[in-house]
Amino acid sequence: MFNQIFSKKVVVPFFQFVGIIAIFTFIVFPGLSAADTIVNIFSSIIGFFTMLALFYFVTIWFQKDDSTKQNEPGETELDYMPIPKKKSNPKQMDSVESDKPFVKTRKKATTKKTK
């Protein structure tokens, strides 16, 4: 149970979220309430990039959940379809690869009819 609570999957998002809250609490909000305009601009830029980072982290968390889910065998229609067997070509010699189509190389002798 200890390993499940403190696994990397749980701990990393927790500390990312706590770090974002700390950035807003100690940097962005005091900077926005300051009397200096330049400090207000810098704190708003930091807040904007922090929100972008939060958006990135949240999308990564949800993508990990989707990618770890795998289909078990027998869940799709393709798992129940039989695998097609290749037909043998009696005109083709055994030494020729059967994956390639048979190509006739000899021409039939043509006879001309005379009247």
Secondary structure as GFF3:
##gff-version 3
##sequence-region A 1 115
A	DSSP	alpha_helix	2	5	.	.	.	ID=ss1
A	DSSP	alpha_helix	8	23	.	.	.	ID=ss2
A	DSSP	pi_helix	24	28	.	.	.	ID=ss3
A	DSSP	alpha_helix	29	32	.	.	.	ID=ss4
A	DSSP	alpha_helix	37	68	.	.	.	ID=ss5
A	DSSP	three_ten_helix	77	79	.	.	.	ID=ss6
###
